[in-house]
């Protein structure tokens, strides 16, 4: 995983925690959005759109199925269009 900066990780965590209405300590890199946190498909879409808007990237809709936990979101983000090296 090659995420641009620690700030990206913090921003993505904050987005996920906000969208899924979690406490900070509830979200781990590998906890699953649906199985562990009760998320639905609309939650995944909101996470995707907020990441795009707040971090200025474009993530193809087909990547949505990969967004299952924080680790996978960061992996998709690392290859997103518009990503700064």
N, C-alpha and C positions, 0 to 999 in steps of 0.2 A: 504494500500500500504506500503510495507516495502522495500524500495530501500536502497541499501548498504550505500551510502554516498551522501552528497550534491554534491560531485564531479561527481558522476554518473548522477545526474539530469542535471548538467551543461553540461556534455559531450553529453548526449542525446539531449538536447536542441540545442547545437551547430551543431550536425549532422543533425537534422531535418531542422534547419534554412538554413544550407548549401545546403542540397539536394533539398529543396523546394524553394530555393532562396528567402527567406523572410527577412524582417527586424526583429530585436529582439522583438520589441513591437507588432508585428503582431501575434506571436505565444503565445497562452494561453494554459492552461492545457486542456481545453475543446473545443478549436477551431478544427473543423474537417478538416483533410488533403484534402479530395476530395471536399467537399461542400464549405468550407471557403477559401481554398488555391489553388484550382485547380490542385491538385496532380492527377497522374494517377497510374496505378498498378506498373509500372516500378519504380516510386518514392518510393512506399512502399517496393519494393524488395531492392532497394538501401539503404533505411533506415535500413532495417533488416540486410543486409550484412555488412554495416558499423558499426552497433552496435556490431555485432558478432566479427568483426575484431578488433575494437578499445577497446572493453571491455573484450575480451577473453571469450565470452560465446557462447553457442549453443542454438539457438531458432528454434524449429521445424517449418517446412514450413507451417503446418496447423495453426500455430499461426498468420500467415500473415494477415488473414481476421480480426483479432482483432485489428490490428494496425491502428486505425482510428483517434486517437488524442494523444497528449503528455501523458495524464493520462493513457490511455490504453497501450501505449508503456512501461511506467514505471511499470505497473502492470505485463505485460508479462516478462519484464526484471527481476523483483523480483523473479520469479519462474524459470528462465532460468537455464539450465544445465551448470555447471561450475561456477555458482554464488558463491561468497565467502560470508559466513555469517557475 
